[in-house]
């Protein structure tokens, strides 16, 4: 009798490969594999590779029989023999043997015994590390993906066994990924039906991670940590999976992440979601980052009706993703990111206002909670927009600035701004504030070579429009954005707070020589900046912060953009602001008037030291010293205190408390400045922005009062004519009356050309020129028939038309000029 009780005669008749396989199994399985016979079997398999498929089939037959009979000792020996044969044989004939091997691994994984499942997994991992010489065109791993994924969710009652099975499942998935990716048919593993099992299985185990710092770039844990910790092993497998993803299958690997986070409600709180996408962004290839961002944006659109906290969690994940992607390649998704975020910003405001309207009259806790949650969403959107924009290259950042500015709604303007027509004034204001806040973050740290690049005309005009609105917060945001763009040498922090600076040189102001481009910019847009500062000082709702920002604006213009011509303009502006406070045509409160006086004092003190003209500095210092003794409420250190005694009026103050134009002109003229323009009072120009800003005070006080000839109205033409009577002729003869009329006429013409827009003046001149041309043509055709009638009348014939005779002194002529 031979080994295992087989008759010697029967054994001799058996095929050799079966005899060699039978010989590797000892009588007692505890003795383990018979190494000498295993060497013979290996030599035979290498020498006759065509027998490998039969060897494998026979081993599989024996293993199946032993599994059914629960003879696990022989199962272990059979798997050990299979592993050794796999490692020793590398030929085309190994393909059929692999099929038998995988069939045996599947048998082990199907068994309910944890040890056999772990054994089968270990054998599969060894197989996965083998590089085959030729690809397999028919092999699929669907069963192994399903089985290993199920093992990752093991819920065995024994914690140690549960951990062991889960680790085996993760290692099996890792083996499948490695084997499938290295195979030429690797596209099969990236199919959605496989990714929908693999990714959630890994994420399920990753939820046990306690060290959140591991979400950064991949670390290098020790081998023992990998084997003992399912969460760490799953994370490394997840990183490896994403690192092998290519352009065509990136989306299939990312989408199951959203399904898992949705199913387990992991967006609120979203710590795990943030850690997952940090792992994703650090693991994938940089050029594919925009795919992930697009998927997050798509999921945000799909969840637009979910709770505010869920949307806020998704937006925060987007923030973390773009923070990493902005450092590399983002691709074509830059504008898509901003467009989607701005759309959701409008949706959030709409939800907030809708909840407020529905709960009018019943201030319930749930409603207030919803509103606060929507504020969380809005703040997350603003933070994402600002952070993303501030991390972009300068050339992209300028485009984003234009894009955001184009979305800011302006009353009465037709543009590509966000549709806020159904939100009302309150909703529009909130959209304006939030967009300007995000724009403030985008412009932070932006350093343009020239001011023209930082403030191009298509950007400057809409930016300054909100500064005309009756909202102090909007005006503050506009000024802060201007500071970010004008301040190219980081001087703003040194100028923080409005105050009288004893020695400006202690601030160590950094500045360069004014470039030709900057000079050109001030010639084109300087009056626009002065005008908005001037009008901003006249707002009744100004608080201390408004005055501080206005002061900083004047100081930054002086540092960055001022040549001699600009200095004169700034002084004219300061004197005009002083006149605003003194004359008070706008009926400003006393605090505002004193605040404007303090602003002028602080700025002229700064300007005089910057241009370093001794006589100018002396005059400014003398006025400030006099104010400190007699009217300290004209200085910023006093007026902006919590408790400050305000004067009842400013009309009785002496001139030595004010900055005088003649003194300033005298001091600057001696230093070579051209001071002729100082005698011309500063008058702000009026533009179309006033009619778009809903500022009643602006429309009323500096509106255009010019007489435009009507186009087609006959009644208006009659109103524009003047009747020539005896009294009118007598008045015209009076030299004094004529002189007064001419003076008044000149004043109106000068005022019109100072305030009216160029387009309106041109249109008026063109209309009058056409009318004058037509009237002269009619006069040339007139025929007066002599002699006049005895009654003092005459008949006028124009062509073939006869007009009724009228007295000469009652003839009416249109006012052509």
C-alpha angles and dihedrals in degrees: 000000000000130000116309091020096287115151113251092230092051091045091054090054094051119098114270095243089056092050090049091049093047091051094060090065113082126214090251114040089211088072089066130213116347099240097196093054090043089058090052091050091049092049091049092049092049092046094046107029091169087071093058094092091053092046090051094047092050093048089050091051092052092044092051091051092048093049092053091048091046092238092148094168092066089043090059091049092049092051092047090052091049091051093052093048091051092052094047102044122068112166141108089265090066091079096082089043090054090055090056090046093052090047090056092047089052090052090054094047091050093055118096093228111106093209092056091048090053090046092052091047092052091051091049091050090053089049091049091057092057115099109218120215096224131031123252113233099188106036118109132182101205094122094049092049091053095044097046090046090053090050089054088063095049113154100187114165091234109075094209092050091045091053091046093052093045091051089050091051092050092048089048091053089048089053092049091050093049094046095045095044093049090049119087088235091058091131089082095068091055094058113122094244090060098040090050088063102035101047098047090047091056093044091050090060094039091062088078092067112122100177104078091182088075089076092083125082113330115285127208108243120184122261092250092056091051093053097045102042116063091191094054092044091050091049093052090047089050091051091049092049093051093044090059094048116112135199096278099048103034094100093051089056095049103042096068088059090065092048091052094048091047094047094049094039093238098152092083107069092019105189092115092045091052092049091049094054092044087057090048095049094047094045103047124076111273095239090061096055093103090061090062092046091051090052091051091050091049091051090049089055091049091052097045091118095048124104118294093247092055091051090046090052092052091048091051089052088051089051092055091046096050090044088063096036094050089066091060136019118332099169123196096336099089097097091036090058093052095042092052093046093049090049091053090046089059091045091052093050089048091053092047095051091043091056090047093051093046091052097045108144095014112073099193126179094240092056094049088048090053091050092051090048090052088051087056089054092048093048090049090052092049092048091050094048092047097044093045093048094046091055095052123100115267095254091055093040093059089054091050091049089055091045095052093043089053089057095054107107115233121193111256095002123123110214143119091284124135114285105253098154092113093045097067127214094308094052092045091052092051091050090050093050094047094047091049090048090053090046088052089057093046092052093048109116094006110147116187122189091228132020089238090066091048096045110027115177095252088056101037097054098055091038093059094045094081089052087072094057125104093247120101094200092055091050091049092053092050092051092048090051089051089051091053091053100039098043103081096158101049095249096137095089090056090054096048112134126027110260145133104268111211094202119013091191089071089067090064093219114204117218141152132213112282109261125224091248091055091050090051091049092054092049090054102036107015094098089051092056093045091049095054092047090049094049092042090059091055096060115117095214095058115134131189093278091057091054091046092052092046090051091049090050092055091046094050092048088052093050100041107028111019124119124160093282093050091047090057090049091050092051090050088051092050092050090048090053089051089052090050090058095044101043094034098196089163094057093237120183116261092250091058092048093051090044091055090049090051091048091053091048094050093047098046088048089054094043095048091054093045094055091037100215104158097209092049091048090049093053093048093046091049093052091047091049091050091049092051089057102038108018112017090165086076089067125078095231089064108030094053095053118110093247114036127156107231123206120246093230141356100213095088096054120115123249092244087074092061134068107249123215095214092052092049092046091050093050095046095042091061090057096054100265119144099240101172092104092055089077090059109084116233113253118181118233120237121228138178089271090079090064092048098049105064090232105150092185092058094047091048100044106037103021121138111266102186127135109242116191111238121243110224109352113117093194092055090051090055090050091052094058124093123218113230107222135165091262091052092051091048091050091050090055091054106095095205093053091047092052092051091048093051092048092051091045092052091049092052092047092050092047091048094052091046096051109024119089116252093242092056093048091049092050091050093049091048092051093049092046091054092048092048091050092052093046093050089051090054093049091053089055095050117112118197113204112217140242105049118232119263091251090067095255132120136201121237122205120192109187105308095334116104120206125204114261113258132179113273094236092054095056113122124217124186119249099250097178 
